[in-house]
Amino acid sequence: MLDFPIDPELRIRVSPPGVLSRTTEAVAFIQKMTLGRSGPAWLDVQQAFEDAWDDWSVMEAVVKLELLLEAEGLLIEDKPSSSFPEHRVRAA
């Protein structure tokens, strides 16, 4: 399997908290998760990474992983940065 960077990195809620910044790290993490979980979701994501052969297919696999991490409550999302000040509407 080829090794691609994951940008932005995926921060995961494990003990200790981890960061997936390369596809090889993601595959190793997925393999650990398939050992402790039942159902096809983790195996499907693992297969997506194993089948990835270019930037586009890697991006699709990363998106699948991100969605699964979010569904499992394992994704640590960055707080959205607000570069625009809040506008308050005044009642007339």
N, C-alpha and C positions, 0 to 999 in steps of 0.2 A: 504494500500500500504506500502511496506517496504521502509525503508530509507537507501540509499546507498551513499557513498561519490562519488563526481565527481572529477576525477583526470586525467588531470589537470582541474582546475576550469575554468568555462566559464565566461569571462568578457563581459558584455553586455552594449550596448550604449543606455541607458535610462537616464532619468533625476531624480535624480542624477545617475551617472554610477553605475552599480551593478555587483555583482559577484554571480554566482550560484555554490555553493560548495557541495550541497546535493540534492538528487533527490526530496525531499519534497519542497525545494526552487524552483527547476525547474518546478514542477507541479503547484505551486502557480503562478509563472510567466506565464506559458503557459495558465492557466485559465484566467488571466487578458488579455492576448493577444487575446484569442478567442472571448472576448467580443467586441473588437474594430476592428476585421478583418472579412472579408468575405472569403469564399472559404474553402476547406477542409484541407489545409496544416497544420494549427495549431491543428485542431481536430485530424488529423492523428497522429501527434506527441504526443498529449495528450493521445490518445488511446495506443500508444506504451509504454508510462510510466505506464499507468494503467494495462497493460497486463504483465509488467516486473515482473519476479518472482525469477530471480537469477542474478549473476554477468554478465553473457553473455548477457541476454536479456536487462539488464540495460545499458550495454555498447552500444548495438545496438540503444536503445532509445536515448542515449546521442549523438551518432553520427548523428541521424536524426535531433535532435534539433540543433546541431552545424551547419549542412548544411542549415537548414532553417534560422537560425540567420544570417549566412553569406549571403544567398540569399536576405534577407530583409535589409541587411546593418546594422545589429544590433550587430554583433560580433566584439569585439575589440581584434584584434590579437596582440600577443606579437611580438616585433621585433625579427627576427631571430638573434641568437647570433652567431657570427663568431669566432670560436676558431682557425681557420686556417688563416694565413696571405694570402692576395691576391697575386697571382703570375701574373706578367705582362709579356706578350710575346713581345719581341723586334723584330721589323721588321729588316730583314737582308738586 
